[in-house]
Amino acid sequence: MYRYNLSPLEDVSTDWLRSHLRQVLDEVNFHGARYAILRRGRPIAGIVPITEARALFEATRVDRAYRDISRDLQRQDEDRLRHAVSEMAGQDNRADIARR
Protein backbone atom coordinates (compact mmCIF):
# COMPACT_ATOMS: atom_id res chain seq x y z
CA MET A 1 0.00 0.00 0.00
CA TYR A 2 1.24 3.47 -0.84
CA ARG A 3 1.66 6.09 1.85
CA TYR A 4 0.71 9.47 0.45
CA ASN A 5 3.30 12.21 0.47
CA LEU A 6 1.57 15.13 2.15
CA SER A 7 4.34 17.61 1.44
CA PRO A 8 3.22 20.72 -0.43
CA LEU A 9 3.36 20.84 -4.18
CA GLU A 10 5.97 23.07 -5.73
CA ASP A 11 4.45 25.39 -8.32
CA VAL A 12 6.29 25.61 -11.64
CA SER A 13 5.37 27.47 -14.80
CA THR A 14 5.09 25.71 -18.14
CA ASP A 15 8.00 27.76 -19.48
CA TRP A 16 10.25 26.82 -16.56
CA LEU A 17 9.16 23.18 -16.83
CA ARG A 18 9.99 23.12 -20.53
CA SER A 19 13.56 24.14 -19.83
CA HIS A 20 14.02 21.98 -16.70
CA LEU A 21 12.04 18.84 -17.51
CA ARG A 22 14.92 16.41 -16.98
CA GLN A 23 15.68 17.90 -13.55
CA VAL A 24 11.99 17.76 -12.55
CA LEU A 25 11.65 14.13 -13.63
CA ASP A 26 14.77 13.17 -11.70
CA GLU A 27 13.46 14.93 -8.57
CA VAL A 28 10.12 13.13 -8.87
CA ASN A 29 11.71 9.76 -9.56
CA PHE A 30 14.48 9.78 -6.99
CA HIS A 31 13.17 12.07 -4.24
CA GLY A 32 9.39 11.79 -4.52
CA ALA A 33 8.96 15.48 -5.33
CA ARG A 34 5.54 16.69 -6.45
CA TYR A 35 4.86 19.61 -8.78
CA ALA A 36 1.85 21.68 -9.76
CA ILE A 37 2.19 22.99 -13.30
CA LEU A 38 0.88 26.52 -13.79
CA ARG A 39 -0.17 28.18 -17.02
CA ARG A 40 -0.64 31.94 -16.66
CA GLY A 41 -0.57 31.46 -12.89
CA ARG A 42 -3.39 28.89 -12.81
CA PRO A 43 -2.81 25.22 -11.95
CA ILE A 44 -3.51 22.93 -14.92
CA ALA A 45 -1.77 19.64 -14.09
CA GLY A 46 0.46 17.88 -11.63
CA ILE A 47 3.52 15.69 -11.70
CA VAL A 48 3.72 13.04 -8.99
CA PRO A 49 5.63 9.76 -8.59
CA ILE A 50 4.04 6.93 -10.56
CA THR A 51 3.26 4.95 -7.39
CA GLU A 52 1.17 7.84 -6.12
CA ALA A 53 -0.57 8.27 -9.46
CA ARG A 54 -1.44 4.56 -9.56
CA ALA A 55 -2.67 4.64 -5.97
CA LEU A 56 -4.90 7.63 -6.73
CA PHE A 57 -6.24 5.90 -9.85
CA GLU A 58 -7.00 2.73 -7.88
CA ALA A 59 -8.69 4.71 -5.10
CA THR A 60 -10.97 6.48 -7.59
CA ARG A 61 -11.75 3.18 -9.33
CA VAL A 62 -12.74 1.55 -6.05
CA ASP A 63 -14.76 4.63 -5.05
CA ARG A 64 -16.59 4.53 -8.40
CA ALA A 65 -17.38 0.83 -7.93
CA TYR A 66 -18.68 1.51 -4.40
CA ARG A 67 -20.91 4.32 -5.69
CA ASP A 68 -22.29 2.04 -8.43
CA ILE A 69 -23.10 -0.70 -5.90
CA SER A 70 -24.68 1.84 -3.57
CA ARG A 71 -26.86 3.23 -6.39
CA ASP A 72 -27.94 -0.28 -7.40
CA LEU A 73 -28.95 -1.11 -3.82
CA GLN A 74 -30.86 2.16 -3.54
CA ARG A 75 -32.71 1.41 -6.82
CA GLN A 76 -33.57 -2.07 -5.59
CA ASP A 77 -34.94 -0.64 -2.33
CA GLU A 78 -37.01 1.90 -4.25
CA ASP A 79 -38.35 -0.83 -6.57
CA ARG A 80 -39.33 -2.99 -3.58
CA LEU A 81 -41.09 -0.03 -1.97
CA ARG A 82 -42.98 0.79 -5.20
CA HIS A 83 -44.00 -2.85 -5.54
CA ALA A 84 -45.20 -3.00 -1.92
CA VAL A 85 -47.18 0.23 -2.33
CA SER A 86 -48.79 -1.01 -5.55
CA GLU A 87 -49.70 -4.32 -3.87
CA MET A 88 -51.27 -2.44 -0.97
CA ALA A 89 -53.22 -0.26 -3.40
CA GLY A 90 -54.37 -3.40 -5.26
CA GLN A 91 -55.54 -4.99 -2.01
CA ASP A 92 -57.44 -1.82 -1.10
CA ASN A 93 -59.14 -1.81 -4.49
CA ARG A 94 -60.14 -5.47 -4.15
CA ALA A 95 -61.49 -4.80 -0.65
CA ASP A 96 -63.55 -1.87 -1.95
CA ILE A 97 -64.96 -4.03 -4.76
CA ALA A 98 -65.80 -6.83 -2.30
CA ARG A 99 -67.68 -4.39 -0.03
CA ARG A 100 -69.91 -3.24 -2.88
C-alpha positions in Angstrom: 0.0 0.0 0.0 1.2 3.5 -0.8 1.7 6.1 1.9 0.7 9.5 0.5 3.3 12.2 0.5 1.6 15.1 2.1 4.3 17.6 1.4 3.2 20.7 -0.4 3.4 20.8 -4.2 6.0 23.1 -5.7 4.5 25.4 -8.3 6.3 25.6 -11.6 5.4 27.5 -14.8 5.1 25.7 -18.1 8.0 27.8 -19.5 10.2 26.8 -16.6 9.2 23.2 -16.8 10.0 23.1 -20.5 13.6 24.1 -19.8 14.0 22.0 -16.7 12.0 18.8 -17.5 14.9 16.4 -17.0 15.7 17.9 -13.6 12.0 17.8 -12.6 11.6 14.1 -13.6 14.8 13.2 -11.7 13.5 14.9 -8.6 10.1 13.1 -8.9 11.7 9.8 -9.6 14.5 9.8 -7.0 13.2 12.1 -4.2 9.4 11.8 -4.5 9.0 15.5 -5.3 5.5 16.7 -6.5 4.9 19.6 -8.8 1.9 21.7 -9.8 2.2 23.0 -13.3 0.9 26.5 -13.8 -0.2 28.2 -17.0 -0.6 31.9 -16.7 -0.6 31.5 -12.9 -3.4 28.9 -12.8 -2.8 25.2 -11.9 -3.5 22.9 -14.9 -1.8 19.6 -14.1 0.5 17.9 -11.6 3.5 15.7 -11.7 3.7 13.0 -9.0 5.6 9.8 -8.6 4.0 6.9 -10.6 3.3 4.9 -7.4 1.2 7.8 -6.1 -0.6 8.3 -9.5 -1.4 4.6 -9.6 -2.7 4.6 -6.0 -4.9 7.6 -6.7 -6.2 5.9 -9.8 -7.0 2.7 -7.9 -8.7 4.7 -5.1 -11.0 6.5 -7.6 -11.8 3.2 -9.3 -12.7 1.6 -6.1 -14.8 4.6 -5.0 -16.6 4.5 -8.4 -17.4 0.8 -7.9 -18.7 1.5 -4.4 -20.9 4.3 -5.7 -22.3 2.0 -8.4 -23.1 -0.7 -5.9 -24.7 1.8 -3.6 -26.9 3.2 -6.4 -27.9 -0.3 -7.4 -28.9 -1.1 -3.8 -30.9 2.2 -3.5 -32.7 1.4 -6.8 -33.6 -2.1 -5.6 -34.9 -0.6 -2.3 -37.0 1.9 -4.3 -38.4 -0.8 -6.6 -39.3 -3.0 -3.6 -41.1 0.0 -2.0 -43.0 0.8 -5.2 -44.0 -2.9 -5.5 -45.2 -3.0 -1.9 -47.2 0.2 -2.3 -48.8 -1.0 -5.6 -49.7 -4.3 -3.9 -51.3 -2.4 -1.0 -53.2 -0.3 -3.4 -54.4 -3.4 -5.3 -55.5 -5.0 -2.0 -57.4 -1.8 -1.1 -59.1 -1.8 -4.5 -60.1 -5.5 -4.2 -61.5 -4.8 -0.6 -63.5 -1.9 -2.0 -65.0 -4.0 -4.8 -65.8 -6.8 -2.3 -67.7 -4.4 0.0 -69.9 -3.2 -2.9 
